[in-house]
């Protein structure tokens, strides 16, 4: 037990000494932040144009708005033509009469205001929910793009380490041929290389899978991420200086969506209560009595106003149903607001966690390459054993992979916050479309 402890302490001391002299550094650099954001923007635009799910949602919302408009209408006018007093040979009898009437239904005073309110709320609901649908696609494609970029960064770390192990293994085999090291030491490096090769294969498969996932969303217009894009995007976005932790969630698209849905359901219930027994109508009628057997004919003009009576069990039940649906929509809106507030706090905590992780890594991330170079040179010159070398590479790569994870989490959090708040200052998302106005 004492020997194992001493050996581990020796390895840690050797690596700590190297880090203390040379420090630590990111290998993932070279990508332009603006170019990376442009690739992401083009991919997002292509997804918004090509995603069938989004088109289905948008068309469904447009159909719902048209249904509401049809519900607000009073109905279609009708034309009636009537000829009475015809005999068996289609000749006119003594009671002959021709009647032409036009009936026009209309919304009464209480019905007209409710119908207008429903039409306006339907437009606002469509605009709010369309924005929610668009931002949801932006979030999905953005998360997939960032995740794939993170896989490529991890793959770059593993490829670099595999290259180092290949060179170390080649050197160690030459030393074994000269009798300087044993076959066991070579085998240890071979085992480390085999593990890295396996990890590399897995990451390559994950990167290919990510590309397919992105392509399924945006088709031929995809512009795939590259290694180093996470570092570049993080640098160009900078800190979230304009972000206020006490954001106005009442203006968030999802909150506006559920509240517009609630208001729309209430307006539907009000209109149903006002129109379920029917709408009033006015009819203009023209009557013609033809001349017959020397008796002079005559014409008459009539006006008829029909007003429905608010009686009947069926109508009452339908009104109760509409009001129950309105109350259900209100309860759903309250539940959705609570969920959105909870999700906001959760994403904010994730961002703070990622920010804290990167802050803790920054002291060593600025000098990592020199540390790795120093470690490789000391192993080449025989200054450290293969155990120290493997352990050192593992620790250095662990720092790099931890940084990749933190950057991925940070960008995911910024994207989710931007989508949740519809705030382009947090992450580049498509601008808002003009919304319909309110008519009194």
DOMAR-512924 format. One record per residue (C-alpha): residue number from 1; residue in one letter; x, y, z. Coordinates in pm, 1 decimal, padded with zeros to 6 digits. Layout:
BEGIN
[NUM, A, [X, Y, Z]]
...
END
This chain:
BEGIN
[1, X, [00000.0, 00000.0, 00000.0]]
[2, X, [00284.8, 00240.3, 00089.0]]
[3, X, [00468.8, 00163.7, -00234.8]]
[4, X, [00156.6, 00228.6, -00445.6]]
[5, X, [00092.2, 00555.1, -00263.3]]
[6, X, [00453.7, 00666.6, -00313.9]]
[7, X, [00437.5, 00576.0, -00682.3]]
[8, X, [00117.0, 00775.0, -00736.9]]
[9, X, [00258.2, 01070.5, -00545.5]]
[10, X, [00569.5, 01055.7, -00760.1]]
[11, X, [00365.7, 01063.9, -01082.4]]
[12, X, [00157.5, 01356.8, -00958.1]]
[13, X, [00465.2, 01544.7, -00842.6]]
[14, X, [00638.5, 01497.1, -01176.2]]
[15, X, [00336.5, 01623.3, -01371.4]]
[16, X, [00279.3, 01909.7, -01128.2]]
[17, X, [00640.0, 02014.4, -01170.8]]
[18, X, [00602.4, 02023.0, -01547.1]]
[19, X, [00276.3, 02219.9, -01526.9]]
[20, X, [00428.2, 02456.9, -01273.6]]
[21, X, [00713.9, 02539.6, -01510.9]]
[22, X, [00535.3, 02544.2, -01844.9]]
[23, X, [00163.6, 02574.9, -01762.1]]
[24, X, [-00131.7, 02453.1, -01977.7]]
[25, X, [-00307.0, 02537.6, -02336.4]]
[26, X, [-00596.7, 02484.4, -02571.1]]
[27, X, [-00522.1, 02296.5, -02884.4]]
[28, X, [-00860.3, 02381.4, -03037.8]]
[29, X, [-00805.8, 02712.9, -03210.3]]
[30, X, [-00791.0, 02861.5, -03556.1]]
[31, X, [-01163.7, 02885.9, -03639.0]]
[32, X, [-01307.1, 03231.9, -03706.8]]
[33, X, [-01597.9, 03325.3, -03481.8]]
[34, X, [-01782.1, 03518.6, -03753.6]]
[35, X, [-01732.2, 03233.6, -04001.9]]
[36, X, [-01858.2, 02980.4, -03747.4]]
[37, X, [-02167.2, 03191.1, -03674.4]]
[38, X, [-02228.0, 03229.7, -04047.9]]
[39, X, [-02221.9, 02850.8, -04088.2]]
[40, X, [-02469.7, 02817.3, -03804.0]]
[41, X, [-02691.2, 03094.3, -03947.0]]
[42, X, [-02708.2, 02932.0, -04292.5]]
[43, X, [-02787.3, 02595.7, -04137.6]]
[44, X, [-03064.6, 02749.3, -03926.6]]
[45, X, [-03215.0, 02933.5, -04224.7]]
[46, X, [-03214.3, 02615.0, -04429.7]]
[47, X, [-03384.2, 02423.9, -04146.5]]
[48, X, [-03654.9, 02690.6, -04116.6]]
[49, X, [-03721.3, 02667.1, -04490.0]]
[50, X, [-03715.3, 02288.9, -04522.6]]
[51, X, [-03835.4, 02132.9, -04195.7]]
[52, X, [-04168.6, 01955.8, -04267.1]]
[53, X, [-04270.0, 01964.0, -03900.1]]
[54, X, [-04249.3, 02343.6, -03894.5]]
[55, X, [-04449.0, 02374.1, -04215.1]]
[56, X, [-04715.9, 02147.2, -04066.5]]
[57, X, [-04740.3, 02359.0, -03749.7]]
[58, X, [-04756.8, 02687.0, -03942.7]]
[59, X, [-05025.7, 02556.6, -04179.0]]
[60, X, [-05228.2, 02420.2, -03887.1]]
[61, X, [-05215.8, 02758.9, -03712.9]]
[62, X, [-05324.0, 02933.9, -04031.8]]
[63, X, [-05611.1, 02685.7, -04065.5]]
[64, X, [-05716.9, 02753.7, -03704.6]]
[65, X, [-05722.2, 03126.5, -03778.2]]
[66, X, [-05942.2, 03071.0, -04083.0]]
[67, X, [-06178.2, 02855.0, -03876.5]]
[68, X, [-06208.9, 03135.2, -03621.9]]
[69, X, [-06283.0, 03381.9, -03902.0]]
[70, X, [-06556.1, 03153.4, -04033.7]]
[71, X, [-06701.1, 03119.9, -03682.2]]
[72, X, [-06713.9, 03498.1, -03656.0]]
[73, X, [-06912.8, 03530.8, -03977.4]]
[74, X, [-07291.1, 03548.9, -03951.3]]
[75, X, [-07354.0, 03307.7, -04237.4]]
[76, X, [-07433.5, 03311.3, -04606.1]]
[77, X, [-07721.1, 03504.7, -04764.4]]
[78, X, [-07983.7, 03300.3, -04948.0]]
[79, X, [-08212.3, 03357.4, -05247.5]]
[80, X, [-08556.5, 03193.3, -05260.8]]
[81, X, [-08782.1, 03181.0, -05569.9]]
[82, X, [-09134.8, 03049.0, -05529.5]]
[83, X, [-09415.3, 03005.9, -05784.9]]
[84, X, [-09757.7, 02899.7, -05655.1]]
[85, X, [-10095.9, 02821.6, -05812.3]]
[86, X, [-09995.2, 02596.8, -06100.0]]
[87, X, [-10233.0, 02343.5, -06252.5]]
[88, X, [-10165.3, 01999.1, -06389.0]]
[89, X, [-10074.2, 02146.3, -06730.5]]
[90, X, [-09853.9, 02407.9, -06563.5]]
[91, X, [-10115.5, 02674.4, -06636.9]]
[92, X, [-10189.7, 02940.1, -06379.1]]
[93, X, [-10478.6, 02900.6, -06141.8]]
[94, X, [-10675.1, 03159.6, -05952.1]]
[95, X, [-10434.8, 03154.1, -05659.9]]
[96, X, [-10123.0, 03207.3, -05873.3]]
[97, X, [-09840.4, 03397.1, -05706.1]]
[98, X, [-09466.0, 03453.4, -05767.7]]
[99, X, [-09237.3, 03528.8, -05473.5]]
[100, X, [-08870.4, 03634.6, -05471.7]]
[101, X, [-08697.8, 03672.7, -05133.1]]
[102, X, [-08341.1, 03745.1, -05022.6]]
[103, X, [-08243.3, 03652.0, -04664.4]]
[104, X, [-07929.5, 03800.9, -04506.3]]
[105, X, [-07815.6, 03682.3, -04159.7]]
[106, X, [-07609.6, 03925.5, -03951.3]]
[107, X, [-07438.5, 03953.6, -03614.6]]
[108, X, [-07639.8, 04134.8, -03353.0]]
[109, X, [-07487.1, 04413.3, -03140.3]]
[110, X, [-07345.2, 04177.4, -02875.0]]
[111, X, [-07250.8, 03918.2, -03133.7]]
[112, X, [-07063.5, 04159.3, -03362.8]]
[113, X, [-06825.0, 04281.7, -03091.4]]
[114, X, [-06754.2, 03925.3, -02977.7]]
[115, X, [-06696.2, 03810.0, -03335.4]]
[116, X, [-06454.2, 04097.9, -03398.1]]
[117, X, [-06269.9, 04020.8, -03075.3]]
[118, X, [-06236.0, 03652.3, -03169.8]]
[119, X, [-06097.0, 03741.2, -03513.4]]
[120, X, [-05836.9, 03977.5, -03364.9]]
[121, X, [-05734.1, 03730.7, -03095.5]]
[122, X, [-05704.5, 03454.9, -03354.5]]
[123, X, [-05451.6, 03666.6, -03546.3]]
[124, X, [-05251.5, 03745.3, -03232.6]]
[125, X, [-05259.6, 03379.5, -03128.6]]
[126, X, [-05134.9, 03270.2, -03470.5]]
[127, X, [-04848.3, 03521.3, -03465.1]]
[128, X, [-04744.2, 03423.9, -03109.9]]
[129, X, [-04756.5, 03048.0, -03167.8]]
[130, X, [-04581.8, 03075.1, -03504.4]]
[131, X, [-04293.1, 03252.7, -03332.1]]
[132, X, [-04283.2, 02977.9, -03069.8]]
[133, X, [-04274.4, 02713.5, -03344.9]]
[134, X, [-03994.7, 02893.2, -03532.4]]
[135, X, [-03785.5, 02935.6, -03218.1]]
[136, X, [-03836.1, 02570.2, -03129.7]]
[137, X, [-03681.6, 02468.5, -03463.0]]
[138, X, [-03400.6, 02721.2, -03404.7]]
[139, X, [-03333.2, 02559.9, -03067.3]]
[140, X, [-03337.8, 02204.5, -03203.7]]
[141, X, [-03105.9, 02270.8, -03497.5]]
[142, X, [-02880.6, 02493.8, -03285.0]]
[143, X, [-02841.5, 02233.6, -03012.2]]
[144, X, [-02767.2, 01962.8, -03269.0]]
[145, X, [-02512.4, 02185.7, -03443.9]]
[146, X, [-02337.5, 02280.9, -03118.1]]
[147, X, [-02336.0, 01918.9, -02997.5]]
[148, X, [-02180.6, 01803.6, -03324.1]]
[149, X, [-01918.3, 02079.5, -03299.5]]
[150, X, [-01838.2, 01955.4, -02946.6]]
[151, X, [-01798.7, 01598.7, -03075.8]]
[152, X, [-01555.3, 01726.8, -03339.5]]
[153, X, [-01354.9, 01906.5, -03068.5]]
[154, X, [-01339.2, 01588.5, -02859.7]]
[155, X, [-01235.8, 01396.2, -03169.4]]
[156, X, [-00955.1, 01645.5, -03231.4]]
[157, X, [-00828.7, 01597.5, -02874.7]]
[158, X, [-00832.1, 01217.8, -02912.2]]
[159, X, [-00664.6, 01229.9, -03253.5]]
[160, X, [-00388.5, 01451.8, -03115.0]]
[161, X, [-00334.8, 01220.8, -02820.1]]
[162, X, [-00334.5, 00916.0, -03051.5]]
[163, X, [-00066.4, 01082.9, -03262.3]]
[164, X, [00142.5, 01144.6, -02949.8]]
[165, X, [00101.8, 00783.8, -02841.2]]
[166, X, [00199.2, 00659.4, -03189.7]]
[167, X, [00522.7, 00855.1, -03171.7]]
[168, X, [00587.8, 00744.0, -02814.5]]
[169, X, [00518.8, 00380.7, -02907.3]]
[170, X, [00756.6, 00401.2, -03202.8]]
[171, X, [01025.5, 00545.0, -02975.3]]
[172, X, [00961.8, 00286.8, -02704.6]]
[173, X, [00989.8, -00000.5, -02952.6]]
[174, X, [01327.6, 00127.9, -03065.7]]
[175, X, [01436.6, 00140.8, -02700.5]]
[176, X, [01315.4, -00216.0, -02652.1]]
[177, X, [01521.6, -00327.4, -02953.3]]
[178, X, [01822.3, -00167.9, -02785.4]]
[179, X, [01739.9, -00341.5, -02460.4]]
[180, X, [01671.7, -00017.6, -02272.3]]
[181, X, [01309.4, -00102.6, -02178.9]]
[182, X, [01111.1, -00420.1, -02133.0]]
[183, X, [00825.4, -00556.1, -02341.8]]
[184, X, [00587.4, -00478.8, -02054.7]]
[185, X, [00648.5, -00108.3, -02089.3]]
[186, X, [00580.7, -00127.3, -02463.5]]
[187, X, [00264.8, -00323.0, -02396.2]]
[188, X, [00141.0, -00053.4, -02156.6]]
[189, X, [00170.8, 00205.1, -02432.9]]
[190, X, [00000.7, -00031.7, -02678.4]]
[191, X, [-00290.9, -00071.4, -02437.4]]
[192, X, [-00322.1, 00306.0, -02396.6]]
[193, X, [-00313.8, 00347.7, -02774.8]]
[194, X, [-00580.1, 00080.1, -02826.4]]
[195, X, [-00813.7, 00258.2, -02583.4]]
[196, X, [-00759.8, 00589.2, -02763.4]]
[197, X, [-00816.8, 00426.1, -03103.8]]
[198, X, [-01144.2, 00280.9, -02977.1]]
[199, X, [-01251.7, 00620.0, -02843.6]]
[200, X, [-01159.0, 00780.4, -03175.8]]
[201, X, [-01375.4, 00534.7, -03368.2]]
[202, X, [-01669.3, 00599.4, -03136.5]]
[203, X, [-01636.2, 00977.6, -03170.8]]
[204, X, [-01611.6, 00951.1, -03550.0]]
[205, X, [-01936.8, 00756.0, -03549.8]]
[206, X, [-02098.0, 01013.9, -03320.5]]
[207, X, [-01981.9, 01297.4, -03548.9]]
[208, X, [-02124.3, 01119.9, -03853.4]]
[209, X, [-02451.5, 01061.3, -03669.3]]
[210, X, [-02465.5, 01431.4, -03578.2]]
[211, X, [-02413.7, 01528.2, -03941.4]]
[212, X, [-02702.3, 01303.3, -04043.7]]
[213, X, [-02924.6, 01454.3, -03773.4]]
[214, X, [-02844.2, 01805.5, -03895.5]]
[215, X, [-02895.9, 01706.7, -04259.0]]
[216, X, [-03236.4, 01557.3, -04175.3]]
[217, X, [-03342.9, 01898.0, -04044.4]]
[218, X, [-03198.1, 02130.6, -04306.5]]
[219, X, [-03143.5, 01920.0, -04618.7]]
[220, X, [-02892.6, 02029.6, -04880.8]]
[221, X, [-02857.5, 02377.5, -04731.7]]
[222, X, [-02664.9, 02251.9, -04428.0]]
[223, X, [-02325.3, 02399.3, -04346.7]]
[224, X, [-02169.8, 02163.9, -04095.5]]
[225, X, [-01960.1, 02270.9, -03794.0]]
[226, X, [-01583.9, 02235.9, -03775.2]]
[227, X, [-01337.9, 02164.9, -03501.0]]
[228, X, [-01267.3, 02480.0, -03301.1]]
[229, X, [-01606.4, 02642.3, -03370.0]]
[230, X, [-01709.3, 02633.6, -03003.1]]
[231, X, [-01403.2, 02830.9, -02894.4]]
[232, X, [-01450.9, 03076.7, -03180.9]]
[233, X, [-01821.6, 03133.6, -03113.8]]
[234, X, [-01767.4, 03175.1, -02742.3]]
[235, X, [-01499.7, 03436.4, -02812.1]]
[236, X, [-01709.9, 03638.5, -03057.3]]
[237, X, [-02024.6, 03629.5, -02840.7]]
[238, X, [-01836.7, 03745.6, -02533.2]]
[239, X, [-01987.3, 03765.9, -02183.4]]
[240, X, [-02360.6, 03813.0, -02133.8]]
[241, X, [-02323.4, 04173.8, -02016.6]]
[242, X, [-02668.4, 04279.5, -02139.8]]
[243, X, [-02838.4, 03989.4, -01969.6]]
[244, X, [-03055.0, 04062.5, -01669.9]]
[245, X, [-03124.9, 03775.0, -01437.1]]
[246, X, [-03469.5, 03915.2, -01357.2]]
[247, X, [-03593.8, 03890.6, -01712.7]]
[248, X, [-03951.8, 03979.7, -01802.6]]
[249, X, [-04087.9, 03633.9, -01869.1]]
[250, X, [-04434.9, 03776.2, -01934.6]]
[251, X, [-04297.3, 03894.9, -02270.7]]
[252, X, [-04140.2, 03556.6, -02348.4]]
[253, X, [-04279.3, 03394.9, -02667.9]]
[254, X, [-04399.5, 03080.3, -02493.2]]
[255, X, [-04577.8, 03279.9, -02221.9]]
[256, X, [-04736.8, 03501.7, -02485.2]]
[257, X, [-04834.1, 03189.2, -02675.5]]
[258, X, [-05013.8, 03022.1, -02384.5]]
[259, X, [-05176.9, 03349.6, -02279.3]]
[260, X, [-05299.9, 03416.8, -02634.1]]
[261, X, [-05434.2, 03062.6, -02644.4]]
[262, X, [-05617.3, 03129.6, -02317.4]]
[263, X, [-05763.5, 03457.3, -02445.3]]
[264, X, [-05865.4, 03287.8, -02770.4]]
[265, X, [-06051.1, 03011.8, -02582.7]]
[266, X, [-06229.9, 03271.4, -02370.5]]
[267, X, [-06333.6, 03465.0, -02681.4]]
[268, X, [-06460.9, 03143.9, -02840.6]]
[269, X, [-06670.8, 03071.2, -02531.2]]
[270, X, [-06813.7, 03424.9, -02532.7]]
[271, X, [-06905.7, 03404.5, -02901.1]]
[272, X, [-07058.9, 03060.4, -02854.4]]
[273, X, [-07271.9, 03188.5, -02566.9]]
[274, X, [-07393.6, 03477.4, -02783.0]]
[275, X, [-07462.5, 03282.0, -03104.1]]
[276, X, [-07548.2, 02926.6, -03004.0]]
[277, X, [-07923.9, 02988.0, -03050.6]]
[278, X, [-07867.0, 03147.4, -03389.6]]
[279, X, [-07817.3, 03487.3, -03542.3]]
[280, X, [-08076.8, 03740.3, -03646.5]]
[281, X, [-08159.0, 03776.9, -04014.7]]
[282, X, [-08339.9, 04020.2, -04239.3]]
[283, X, [-08534.7, 03916.1, -04547.9]]
[284, X, [-08657.9, 04131.8, -04835.6]]
[285, X, [-08948.1, 03976.9, -05025.1]]
[286, X, [-09111.5, 04069.2, -05355.9]]
[287, X, [-09453.8, 03920.7, -05442.1]]
[288, X, [-09617.2, 03927.6, -05784.9]]
[289, X, [-09984.4, 03836.9, -05844.8]]
[290, X, [-10033.6, 03791.8, -06219.1]]
[291, X, [-10336.7, 03916.5, -06415.9]]
[292, X, [-10595.5, 03645.4, -06469.0]]
[293, X, [-10936.2, 03643.9, -06643.1]]
[294, X, [-10950.3, 04022.2, -06663.4]]
[295, X, [-10851.9, 04073.4, -06305.1]]
[296, X, [-10553.0, 04309.7, -06285.7]]
[297, X, [-10242.2, 04177.2, -06113.1]]
[298, X, [-10032.1, 04358.6, -05857.3]]
[299, X, [-09690.0, 04360.0, -05689.5]]
[300, X, [-09596.6, 04385.1, -05321.4]]
[301, X, [-09272.0, 04438.3, -05133.0]]
[302, X, [-09220.6, 04291.1, -04785.7]]
[303, X, [-08959.0, 04307.4, -04510.9]]
[304, X, [-08903.4, 04033.7, -04251.0]]
[305, X, [-08679.7, 04043.7, -03941.6]]
[306, X, [-08606.7, 03716.2, -03758.4]]
[307, X, [-08459.9, 03715.5, -03406.1]]
[308, X, [-08362.2, 03384.9, -03236.6]]
[309, X, [-08495.7, 03311.6, -02889.9]]
[310, X, [-08237.4, 03203.8, -02627.7]]
[311, X, [-08418.8, 02891.1, -02516.6]]
[312, X, [-08337.3, 02522.9, -02540.0]]
[313, X, [-08144.9, 02264.2, -02342.4]]
[314, X, [-07909.0, 02184.5, -02629.0]]
[315, X, [-07787.7, 02544.9, -02651.5]]
[316, X, [-07733.0, 02568.7, -02277.5]]
[317, X, [-07521.7, 02252.5, -02276.8]]
[318, X, [-07306.8, 02380.1, -02562.2]]
[319, X, [-07249.5, 02707.6, -02379.3]]
[320, X, [-07146.5, 02516.2, -02068.0]]
[321, X, [-06908.1, 02306.1, -02277.6]]
[322, X, [-06745.1, 02616.5, -02431.4]]
[323, X, [-06699.0, 02775.1, -02089.3]]
[324, X, [-06548.7, 02452.1, -01951.0]]
[325, X, [-06299.3, 02449.6, -02238.6]]
[326, X, [-06217.4, 02812.0, -02161.4]]
[327, X, [-06148.6, 02727.2, -01796.3]]
[328, X, [-05932.9, 02431.5, -01906.6]]
[329, X, [-05729.7, 02661.8, -02134.7]]
[330, X, [-05681.7, 02904.6, -01844.6]]
[331, X, [-05559.7, 02624.8, -01616.5]]
[332, X, [-05325.0, 02498.2, -01888.7]]
[333, X, [-05187.1, 02849.8, -01931.8]]
[334, X, [-05117.9, 02880.7, -01558.6]]
[335, X, [-04944.5, 02541.2, -01556.4]]
[336, X, [-04740.7, 02632.0, -01864.4]]
[337, X, [-04627.7, 02960.9, -01707.2]]
[338, X, [-04506.3, 02777.5, -01397.5]]
[339, X, [-04318.5, 02527.5, -01615.7]]
[340, X, [-04160.4, 02807.5, -01821.4]]
[341, X, [-04046.4, 02990.2, -01505.1]]
[342, X, [-03899.9, 02665.5, -01371.0]]
[343, X, [-03723.8, 02591.2, -01699.8]]
[344, X, [-03583.0, 02943.5, -01709.7]]
[345, X, [-03430.6, 02904.4, -01363.6]]
[346, X, [-03291.1, 02564.2, -01460.9]]
[347, X, [-03125.5, 02694.2, -01779.7]]
[348, X, [-02987.9, 02992.8, -01590.1]]
[349, X, [-02833.2, 02755.2, -01334.6]]
[350, X, [-02680.1, 02551.3, -01617.3]]
[351, X, [-02525.2, 02864.6, -01764.2]]
[352, X, [-02380.7, 02969.5, -01429.9]]
[353, X, [-02239.5, 02620.5, -01381.9]]
[354, X, [-02073.4, 02621.5, -01725.6]]
[355, X, [-01939.6, 02971.0, -01666.1]]
[356, X, [-01793.6, 02862.4, -01332.1]]
[357, X, [-01634.2, 02554.7, -01487.5]]
[358, X, [-01460.1, 02759.8, -01755.6]]
[359, X, [-01349.4, 03015.6, -01499.1]]
[360, X, [-01188.1, 02736.6, -01296.6]]
[361, X, [-01015.8, 02596.0, -01607.2]]
[362, X, [-00888.0, 02926.3, -01746.2]]
[363, X, [-00567.2, 02940.9, -01535.9]]
[364, X, [-00441.9, 02622.6, -01703.3]]
[365, X, [-00611.0, 02654.4, -02042.4]]
[366, X, [-00384.2, 02939.3, -02145.5]]
[367, X, [-00060.3, 02735.5, -02141.2]]
[368, X, [-00162.3, 02382.0, -02228.0]]
[369, X, [00036.6, 02326.8, -02549.4]]
[370, X, [00371.7, 02411.3, -02390.0]]
[371, X, [00298.9, 02168.4, -02109.2]]
[372, X, [00219.1, 01890.0, -02355.1]]
[373, X, [00530.4, 01969.6, -02559.1]]
[374, X, [00745.9, 01966.1, -02248.1]]
[375, X, [00601.4, 01634.3, -02135.9]]
[376, X, [00663.3, 01475.3, -02478.2]]
[377, X, [01019.1, 01606.6, -02490.8]]
[378, X, [01100.1, 01481.4, -02141.7]]
[379, X, [00969.4, 01137.7, -02233.1]]
[380, X, [01168.9, 01139.2, -02558.9]]
[381, X, [01483.9, 01232.0, -02373.4]]
[382, X, [01417.8, 00977.9, -02098.9]]
[383, X, [01346.4, 01234.6, -01829.5]]
[384, X, [01014.1, 01071.8, -01732.5]]
[385, X, [00890.0, 00715.3, -01754.0]]
[386, X, [00612.3, 00588.6, -01978.6]]
[387, X, [00379.9, 00581.5, -01674.4]]
[388, X, [00432.1, 00951.7, -01608.0]]
[389, X, [00389.5, 01022.5, -01979.7]]
[390, X, [00059.9, 00831.7, -02011.0]]
[391, X, [-00069.8, 00978.8, -01687.1]]
[392, X, [00032.4, 01328.6, -01795.6]]
[393, X, [-00136.6, 01297.1, -02134.9]]
[394, X, [-00451.6, 01169.7, -01967.5]]
[395, X, [-00461.8, 01463.3, -01727.1]]
[396, X, [-00393.4, 01721.3, -01997.8]]
[397, X, [-00658.0, 01572.2, -02225.5]]
[398, X, [-00896.3, 01560.2, -01931.1]]
[399, X, [-00859.6, 01936.5, -01894.6]]
[400, X, [-00926.2, 01984.6, -02265.9]]
[401, X, [-01230.0, 01755.9, -02267.1]]
[402, X, [-01365.9, 01924.3, -01955.9]]
[403, X, [-01333.3, 02259.6, -02134.5]]
[404, X, [-01517.9, 02121.7, -02438.3]]
[405, X, [-01800.6, 02000.2, -02213.0]]
[406, X, [-01820.8, 02339.0, -02038.5]]
[407, X, [-01827.5, 02532.2, -02367.6]]
[408, X, [-02094.3, 02302.8, -02507.2]]
[409, X, [-02306.7, 02350.6, -02195.1]]
[410, X, [-02254.6, 02725.9, -02200.7]]
[411, X, [-02356.3, 02765.2, -02565.6]]
[412, X, [-02653.8, 02534.4, -02516.1]]
[413, X, [-02762.2, 02745.6, -02219.1]]
[414, X, [-02718.9, 03072.5, -02408.3]]
[415, X, [-02917.7, 02933.3, -02701.4]]
[416, X, [-03199.8, 02812.8, -02474.5]]
[417, X, [-03212.8, 03144.2, -02290.0]]
[418, X, [-03217.4, 03334.9, -02620.0]]
[419, X, [-03503.6, 03119.1, -02747.0]]
[420, X, [-03690.8, 03138.5, -02417.3]]
[421, X, [-03664.0, 03518.8, -02397.2]]
[422, X, [-03648.8, 03588.3, -02773.0]]
[423, X, [-03329.6, 03784.9, -02707.5]]
[424, X, [-03079.2, 03806.0, -02994.2]]
[425, X, [-02815.2, 03960.5, -02767.7]]
[426, X, [-02768.1, 03623.9, -02594.3]]
[427, X, [-02734.7, 03411.3, -02907.5]]
[428, X, [-02787.0, 03482.5, -03280.9]]
[429, X, [-03148.2, 03381.9, -03358.3]]
[430, X, [-03372.6, 03493.1, -03647.7]]
[431, X, [-03542.5, 03832.7, -03599.9]]
[432, X, [-03909.4, 03862.5, -03514.8]]
[433, X, [-04171.8, 03898.9, -03784.7]]
[434, X, [-04416.3, 04191.5, -03775.6]]
[435, X, [-04721.9, 04106.1, -03566.6]]
[436, X, [-05082.8, 04188.8, -03654.4]]
[437, X, [-05238.5, 04489.6, -03486.8]]
[438, X, [-05548.1, 04505.7, -03269.0]]
[439, X, [-05873.6, 04630.7, -03413.4]]
[440, X, [-06138.9, 04776.9, -03188.9]]
END
